[in-house]
Amino acid sequence: MTSMIQSDTATAPNPETDDIFWSLKTVRQKTGLSSATIYRYMAVNLFPARRKLGPNRVGWLASEVKAWGENRPELGR
């Protein structure tokens, strides 16, 4: 029997961009934002949308999160 190891960075190819997907844990680590803040920003279109990867899995395109970080709006800082 082979065991499956699930990484924080999903590597499922995206046919549109051939990008990788980041889990919420990875997005939190890369941005320094909490989960609540990420979802709050998404609700008002200030953060990239998540993508449904499966029945119980979502991810964010790494390139979109990186671009957001480079052009991050100043939000009450």
Secondary structure, 3 states (H helix, E strand, C coil): CCCCCCCCEECCCCCCCCCCEECHHHHHHHHCCCHHHHHHHHHCCCCCCCEEEECCEEEEEHHHHHHHHHCCCCCCC
